[in-house]
Amino acid sequence: MKYTPLPKELYIKNRQKLISKLPSKAVAVFHSNDIMPTNADGTMKFRQNNDIFYLSGIDQEESVLVICPDFPNPEMREILFLRETNDHIAVWEGHKYTKEEAEQASGIQNIQWVANFDQVFNTLVTLSAHIFLNTNEHLRADIQVESRDARFIKTCKERYPLHNYHRVAPLMHQLRAVKEQEEIDQMQIACDITEKGFRRILKFVKPGVTEYEIEAEFIHEFIRNRSKGFAYEPIIASGPNACVLHYIENKEICKDGDLILFDVGAEYGNYNADMSRTIPVNGRFTKRQRAVYDSVLRVQSAAMDILRPGVNIQDYHKEVGLIMQSELVSLGLIDQTDIKNQDPKWPAYKKYFMHGTSHHLGLDVHDVGTMHEPITAGMVFTVEPGIYIPEEGMGIRLENNIVIQENGYFDLMRNIPIEAEEIEELMR
């Protein structure tokens, strides 16, 4: 792995937090993600399942974590199962965890080969009353492929039909939503790498460069700073492309007088940054571009001030919508008649600002966490208002990542240029 792993003490702490939420005589199981096929004998790059990573720090395929806190033998209360390596695997695929390395990374003392899983799990289940199994329960998940967790749910219920089965995902969502300081530090590194990429392209962009050349500049800077690469498919959207919210073709020439909207972020140690910036191709905002830009920046600043412990995220989105409504009126994009005649389910401001302002950020870019219960300190959110004007060929989005604190917030992207004057100065 390129990144510096977090200390095992974090994963010991994370497991204890989960154990505190389990009933007596419970056993919980977590599987690695599959290595997904492409075509012929090709495969995608492996990406660890975030729940087993959160609880163990193990970043390797074919791993299984079992937690059984009340088992009579203390040595059997935490077991990590790993793929057994051999000389052939070492030559063709490279080094895999030894048992000693896995213990050092996770803090789990009982490390076994995955071939022993069925026999050991049978022993644990026999003395357990409750089985907690994992699934992807993200609100936006559109699951088309059966995961290891999903396959295990079927086989487990066939073998042990009389146990009490439970979903562990809601517990994991609660735990992962509130970050420990070590996690925040890892996300700060991801944001710092993202900053380096952005400063690099500020010196590179000029009329005539292509969106894909800018993408290449970002990925160069990310990888040279020990990131695996982009946290998600990058958006490099010049001119009217910026009005396509998930534009990822990145194929057009950047033209004099246009703006470029970037939505990019680096990954570091499986934690993610998520940044949006908008800059002028020629290094100077026009009067109209600057007016819209400043409106978006004011909305972002106001939104950051609203996010506090105790705030409901749904109420927050409505409040930010009203601030955006005022800015759009001042820009002449909507008027009081539009507001008076609006559909309450789709307010007038949604014509130019059609997405939400914030989402959880962490091991997932759209991280797990409640969207209906009050915000608490330690959560990390994006703040990303935007104004998209297709008739003017312009889209502007500004996005920072902030940590919610008891009395305010901490901006992980505080050092990334965002003021129009600073961007123009750096581009000169």
SULBEL-V48604 format. One record per pair of residues at least 4 apart in sequence whose ideal C-beta (glycine too) atoms are under 7 Angstrom apart, sorted by sequence separation. I is the first residue (numbers start at 1). J is the second residue. If there is no record, write none. Layout:
BEGIN
i=<I | I>
j=<J | J>
END
This chain:
BEGIN
i=<6 | 8 | 9 | 10 | 11 | 12 | 13 | 14 | 15 | 16 | 18 | 22 | 38 | 48 | 49 | 50 | 51 | 52 | 53 | 85 | 86 | 87 | 88 | 89 | 90 | 97 | 98 | 99 | 100 | 101 | 102 | 112 | 116 | 117 | 118 | 120 | 121 | 122 | 124 | 146 | 148 | 149 | 151 | 152 | 153 | 154 | 155 | 156 | 157 | 168 | 169 | 170 | 171 | 172 | 173 | 179 | 181 | 182 | 183 | 184 | 185 | 186 | 187 | 188 | 189 | 190 | 191 | 192 | 193 | 194 | 195 | 196 | 197 | 198 | 200 | 201 | 205 | 209 | 211 | 212 | 213 | 214 | 215 | 216 | 217 | 218 | 219 | 220 | 221 | 223 | 230 | 237 | 254 | 280 | 285 | 286 | 287 | 288 | 289 | 290 | 291 | 292 | 293 | 294 | 295 | 296 | 297 | 298 | 299 | 300 | 301 | 302 | 303 | 307 | 311 | 312 | 313 | 314 | 315 | 316 | 317 | 318 | 319 | 320 | 321 | 322 | 323 | 324 | 325 | 326 | 327 | 334 | 336 | 337 | 338 | 346 | 349 | 350 | 361 | 363 | 364 | 375 | 405 | 419 | 420 | 421 | 422 | 423 | 424 | 37 | 38 | 48 | 53 | 58 | 71 | 85 | 90 | 97 | 103 | 136 | 146 | 179 | 204 | 209 | 222 | 237 | 267 | 280 | 285 | 306 | 311 | 328 | 329 | 334 | 342 | 362 | 389 | 404 | 405 | 417 | 22 | 37 | 38 | 52 | 53 | 71 | 103 | 125 | 223 | 241 | 254 | 328 | 329 | 342 | 361 | 403 | 417 | 36 | 89 | 136 | 222 | 237 | 265 | 266 | 359 | 360 | 388 | 402 | 403 | 35 | 36 | 68 | 69 | 103 | 112 | 157 | 222 | 265 | 285 | 360 | 402 | 56 | 68 | 102 | 205 | 265 | 280 | 307 | 339 | 360 | 386 | 387 | 402 | 403 | 417 | 18 | 55 | 204 | 219 | 237 | 265 | 306 | 338 | 369 | 386 | 402 | 35 | 48 | 52 | 67 | 85 | 136 | 219 | 241 | 264 | 386 | 400 | 401 | 99 | 235 | 401 | 52 | 66 | 83 | 201 | 204 | 235 | 263 | 306 | 384 | 385 | 400 | 33 | 135 | 236 | 238 | 262 | 306 | 325 | 334 | 384 | 33 | 46 | 65 | 82 | 134 | 135 | 233 | 261 | 262 | 278 | 334 | 384 | 32 | 33 | 133 | 201 | 218 | 234 | 238 | 239 | 383 | 32 | 63 | 64 | 200 | 201 | 238 | 242 | 261 | 303 | 334 | 382 | 383 | 31 | 63 | 260 | 362 | 63 | 133 | 215 | 239 | 242 | 259 | 260 | 333 | 360 | 361 | 382 | 383 | 32 | 82 | 133 | 238 | 259 | 360 | 361 | 398 | 30 | 31 | 62 | 197 | 200 | 215 | 259 | 260 | 299 | 302 | 328 | 360 | 361 | 380 | 381 | 30 | 58 | 60 | 61 | 80 | 214 | 238 | 325 | 359 | 133 | 237 | 258 | 325 | 358 | 359 | 380 | 381 | 56 | 197 | 236 | 237 | 299 | 325 | 328 | 358 | 30 | 131 | 196 | 197 | 211 | 256 | 257 | 299 | 324 | 358 | 379 | 35 | 80 | 235 | 236 | 255 | 256 | 321 | 357 | 358 | 378 | 211 | 235 | 254 | 357 | 377 | 80 | 235 | 299 | 321 | 357 | 377 | 32 | 82 | 84 | 131 | 193 | 196 | 235 | 298 | 324 | 375 | 377 | 32 | 78 | 234 | 259 | 32 | 79 | 80 | 81 | 82 | 83 | 84 | 78 | 81 | 82 | 131 | 133 | 135 | 137 | 193 | 295 | 353 | 31 | 79 | 81 | 130 | 232 | 353 | 76 | 129 | 130 | 131 | 132 | 134 | 135 | 193 | 230 | 231 | 353 | 29 | 30 | 75 | 81 | 125 | 129 | 131 | 133 | 134 | 215 | 230 | 231 | 352 | 60 | 81 | 130 | 132 | 231 | 295 | 352 | 18 | 29 | 60 | 230 | 320 | 352 | 125 | 212 | 229 | 27 | 28 | 58 | 211 | 212 | 227 | 228 | 292 | 317 | 14 | 15 | 211 | 227 | 291 | 317 | 361 | 14 | 27 | 79 | 211 | 227 | 231 | 210 | 231 | 26 | 210 | 211 | 231 | 238 | 11 | 58 | 210 | 222 | 11 | 25 | 208 | 209 | 313 | 11 | 24 | 218 | 22 | 58 | 207 | 19 | 57 | 58 | 76 | 207 | 8 | 18 | 57 | 205 | 207 | 19 | 56 | 64 | 6 | 307 | 5 | 15 | 56 | 62 | 64 | 71 | 303 | 66 | 72 | 205 | 68 | 71 | 333 | 1 | 66 | 313 | 314 | 68 | 324 | 312 | 313 | 15 | 311 | 310 | 311 | 310 | 320 | 309 | 197 | 308 | 309 | 307 | 309 | 197 | 194 | 194 | 194 | 193 | 205 | 207 | 307 | 190 | 193 | 207 | 190 | 205 | 190 | 198 | 202 | 190 | 189 | 194 | 198 | 304 | 303 | 190 | 194 | 186 | 190 | 191 | 303 | 51 | 186 | 190 | 300 | 187 | 186 | 300 | 187 | 299 | 274 | 183 | 272 | 296 | 296 | 271 | 274 | 296 | 271 | 295 | 270 | 272 | 11 | 12 | 292 | 307 | 309 | 8 | 11 | 8 | 27 | 307 | 309 | 8 | 9 | 27 | 300 | 304 | 8 | 5 | 296 | 27 | 297 | 26 | 292 | 296 | 307 | 25 | 293 | 25 | 26 | 27 | 28 | 29 | 30 | 292 | 25 | 27 | 29 | 289 | 304 | 26 | 23 | 274 | 276 | 22 | 245 | 34 | 33 | 34 | 33 | 32 | 31 | 31 | 278 | 278 | 278 | 31 | 51 | 276 | 277 | 297 | 54 | 276 | 29 | 276 | 275 | 274 | 294 | 274 | 293 | 273 | 290 | 232 | 231 | 261 | 263 | 259 | 261 | 285 | 261 | 263 | 259 | 275 | 285 | 28 | 284 | 275 | 277 | 283 | 279 | 283 | 243 | 283 | 242 | 243 | 279 | 21 | 240 | 242 | 243 | 18 | 240 | 242 | 239 | 18 | 17 | 237 | 14 | 13 | 10 | 10 | 7 | 6 | 183 | 6 | 177 | 179 | 176 | 176 | 176 | 177 | 176 | 177 | 176 | 177 | 187 | 173 | 172 | 173 | 173 | 178 | 179 | 178 | 178 | 179 | 177 | 191 | 59 | 53 | 198 | 184 | 195 | 191 | 195 | 202 | 48 | 191 | 194 | 205 | 3 | 2 | 188 | 202 | 187 | 202 | 2 | 140 | 138 | 139 | 6 | 3 | 3 | 54 | 53 | 50 | 50>
j=<10 | 12 | 13 | 14 | 15 | 16 | 17 | 18 | 19 | 20 | 22 | 26 | 42 | 52 | 53 | 54 | 55 | 56 | 57 | 89 | 90 | 91 | 92 | 93 | 94 | 101 | 102 | 103 | 104 | 105 | 106 | 116 | 120 | 121 | 122 | 124 | 125 | 126 | 128 | 150 | 152 | 153 | 155 | 156 | 157 | 158 | 159 | 160 | 161 | 172 | 173 | 174 | 175 | 176 | 177 | 183 | 185 | 186 | 187 | 188 | 189 | 190 | 191 | 192 | 193 | 194 | 195 | 196 | 197 | 198 | 199 | 200 | 201 | 202 | 204 | 205 | 209 | 213 | 215 | 216 | 217 | 218 | 219 | 220 | 221 | 222 | 223 | 224 | 225 | 227 | 234 | 241 | 258 | 284 | 289 | 290 | 291 | 292 | 293 | 294 | 295 | 296 | 297 | 298 | 299 | 300 | 301 | 302 | 303 | 304 | 305 | 306 | 307 | 311 | 315 | 316 | 317 | 318 | 319 | 320 | 321 | 322 | 323 | 324 | 325 | 326 | 327 | 328 | 329 | 330 | 331 | 338 | 340 | 341 | 342 | 350 | 353 | 354 | 365 | 367 | 368 | 379 | 409 | 423 | 424 | 425 | 426 | 427 | 428 | 42 | 43 | 53 | 58 | 63 | 76 | 90 | 95 | 102 | 108 | 141 | 151 | 184 | 209 | 214 | 227 | 242 | 272 | 285 | 290 | 311 | 316 | 333 | 334 | 339 | 347 | 367 | 394 | 409 | 410 | 422 | 28 | 43 | 44 | 58 | 59 | 77 | 109 | 131 | 229 | 247 | 260 | 334 | 335 | 348 | 367 | 409 | 423 | 43 | 96 | 143 | 229 | 244 | 272 | 273 | 366 | 367 | 395 | 409 | 410 | 43 | 44 | 76 | 77 | 111 | 120 | 165 | 230 | 273 | 293 | 368 | 410 | 65 | 77 | 111 | 214 | 274 | 289 | 316 | 348 | 369 | 395 | 396 | 411 | 412 | 426 | 28 | 65 | 214 | 229 | 247 | 275 | 316 | 348 | 379 | 396 | 412 | 46 | 59 | 63 | 78 | 96 | 147 | 230 | 252 | 275 | 397 | 411 | 412 | 111 | 247 | 413 | 65 | 79 | 96 | 214 | 217 | 248 | 276 | 319 | 397 | 398 | 413 | 47 | 149 | 250 | 252 | 276 | 320 | 339 | 348 | 398 | 48 | 61 | 80 | 97 | 149 | 150 | 248 | 276 | 277 | 293 | 349 | 399 | 48 | 49 | 149 | 217 | 234 | 250 | 254 | 255 | 399 | 49 | 80 | 81 | 217 | 218 | 255 | 259 | 278 | 320 | 351 | 399 | 400 | 49 | 81 | 278 | 380 | 82 | 152 | 234 | 258 | 261 | 278 | 279 | 352 | 379 | 380 | 401 | 402 | 52 | 102 | 153 | 258 | 279 | 380 | 381 | 418 | 51 | 52 | 83 | 218 | 221 | 236 | 280 | 281 | 320 | 323 | 349 | 381 | 382 | 401 | 402 | 52 | 80 | 82 | 83 | 102 | 236 | 260 | 347 | 381 | 156 | 260 | 281 | 348 | 381 | 382 | 403 | 404 | 80 | 221 | 260 | 261 | 323 | 349 | 352 | 382 | 55 | 156 | 221 | 222 | 236 | 281 | 282 | 324 | 349 | 383 | 404 | 61 | 106 | 261 | 262 | 281 | 282 | 347 | 383 | 384 | 404 | 238 | 262 | 281 | 384 | 404 | 108 | 263 | 327 | 349 | 385 | 405 | 61 | 111 | 113 | 160 | 222 | 225 | 264 | 327 | 353 | 404 | 406 | 62 | 108 | 264 | 289 | 63 | 110 | 111 | 112 | 113 | 114 | 115 | 110 | 113 | 114 | 163 | 165 | 167 | 169 | 225 | 327 | 385 | 64 | 112 | 114 | 163 | 265 | 386 | 110 | 163 | 164 | 165 | 166 | 168 | 169 | 227 | 264 | 265 | 387 | 64 | 65 | 110 | 116 | 160 | 164 | 166 | 168 | 169 | 250 | 265 | 266 | 387 | 96 | 117 | 166 | 168 | 267 | 331 | 388 | 55 | 66 | 97 | 267 | 357 | 389 | 163 | 250 | 267 | 66 | 67 | 97 | 250 | 251 | 266 | 267 | 331 | 356 | 54 | 55 | 251 | 267 | 331 | 357 | 401 | 55 | 68 | 120 | 252 | 268 | 272 | 252 | 273 | 69 | 253 | 254 | 274 | 281 | 55 | 102 | 254 | 266 | 56 | 70 | 253 | 254 | 358 | 57 | 70 | 264 | 69 | 105 | 254 | 67 | 105 | 106 | 124 | 255 | 57 | 67 | 106 | 254 | 256 | 69 | 106 | 114 | 57 | 358 | 57 | 67 | 108 | 114 | 117 | 124 | 357 | 121 | 127 | 260 | 124 | 127 | 389 | 59 | 124 | 371 | 372 | 128 | 385 | 374 | 375 | 78 | 374 | 374 | 375 | 375 | 385 | 375 | 264 | 375 | 376 | 375 | 377 | 266 | 264 | 265 | 266 | 266 | 279 | 281 | 381 | 265 | 268 | 282 | 266 | 281 | 267 | 275 | 279 | 268 | 268 | 273 | 277 | 383 | 383 | 271 | 275 | 268 | 272 | 273 | 385 | 134 | 269 | 273 | 383 | 271 | 271 | 385 | 273 | 385 | 361 | 271 | 361 | 385 | 386 | 362 | 365 | 387 | 363 | 387 | 363 | 365 | 106 | 107 | 387 | 402 | 404 | 104 | 107 | 105 | 124 | 404 | 406 | 106 | 107 | 125 | 398 | 402 | 107 | 105 | 396 | 128 | 398 | 128 | 394 | 398 | 409 | 128 | 396 | 129 | 130 | 131 | 132 | 133 | 134 | 396 | 130 | 132 | 134 | 394 | 409 | 132 | 130 | 382 | 384 | 132 | 355 | 147 | 147 | 148 | 148 | 148 | 148 | 149 | 396 | 397 | 398 | 152 | 172 | 397 | 398 | 418 | 176 | 398 | 152 | 399 | 399 | 399 | 420 | 401 | 420 | 401 | 420 | 365 | 365 | 395 | 397 | 394 | 396 | 420 | 397 | 399 | 396 | 413 | 424 | 168 | 424 | 416 | 418 | 424 | 423 | 427 | 388 | 428 | 388 | 390 | 427 | 171 | 390 | 394 | 395 | 171 | 393 | 395 | 393 | 175 | 175 | 395 | 175 | 180 | 180 | 182 | 182 | 182 | 362 | 186 | 360 | 362 | 362 | 363 | 367 | 368 | 368 | 369 | 369 | 370 | 380 | 368 | 368 | 369 | 370 | 376 | 378 | 378 | 379 | 380 | 379 | 401 | 270 | 270 | 416 | 403 | 415 | 412 | 416 | 423 | 270 | 413 | 416 | 427 | 226 | 226 | 412 | 426 | 412 | 427 | 228 | 366 | 368 | 371 | 269 | 268 | 269 | 363 | 363 | 363 | 364>
END
